[in-house]
Amino acid sequence: MKKSASAAWSGSFKEGRGTISTETGVLHEAPYGFRSRFESGPGTNPEELIGAAHAACFSMAFAAKLGAAGFTPERIETRAEITFDKVGDGFAITRSHLTMRAAVPGIDEGTFRRIALDAKEHCPVSRVLAAEISMDAQLA
């Protein structure tokens, strides 16, 4: 299976503008640029998209691992906070912190934590990120 996304850019680094599109069409020429990445301008940015991908991937991995253990979640809500730091002469994503809240009938705290940690370590987006990945998981 292969999935794709594309980006186009016109102009200089600070004054230029870009668009991001996905194969599914969910994002179609969504704007991004210097202001949306480094300030508070309109549009999206790569770090925000990586955060969305990490939160979604983790939520699905957690649901799959819960199912394998005999549990069905009522709801899983995950937020990924991506840290984008100045490193040397450039910038780097240095951390992804997952905050997850889930309602899972019949599960105990220890089993919940064990499955959450397993999902954090093994979701495909966690594996691809070279950044430190931390998490705060709470059973609702």
NORBEL-V382190 format. One record per pair of residues at least 6 apart in sequence whose C-alpha atoms are under 6 Angstrom apart, sorted by sequence separation. I is the first residue (numbers start at 0). J is the second residue. If there is no record, write none. Layout:
{{I,J} {I,J}}
//
This chain:
{{9,15} {20,26} {34,40} {35,41} {84,90} {9,16} {20,27} {35,42} {84,91} {8,16} {20,28} {35,43} {36,44} {83,91} {8,17} {19,28} {83,92} {7,17} {18,28} {19,29} {82,92} {7,18} {18,29} {31,42} {82,93} {6,18} {18,30} {30,42} {31,43} {82,94} {6,19} {17,30} {18,31} {31,44} {81,94} {5,19} {17,31} {81,95} {5,20} {17,32} {80,95} {4,20} {16,32} {80,96} {4,21} {79,96} {4,22} {79,97} {3,22} {78,97} {13,33} {78,98} {77,98} {77,99} {54,77} {76,99} {54,78} {76,100} {54,79} {75,100} {75,101} {74,101} {74,102} {50,79} {73,102} {72,102} {73,103} {50,81} {72,103} {94,130} {96,132} {98,134} {93,130} {94,131} {95,132} {96,133} {97,134} {98,135} {99,136} {100,137} {101,138} {102,139} {94,132} {96,134} {98,136} {101,139} {61,118} {60,118} {60,122} {57,122} {53,124}}
//
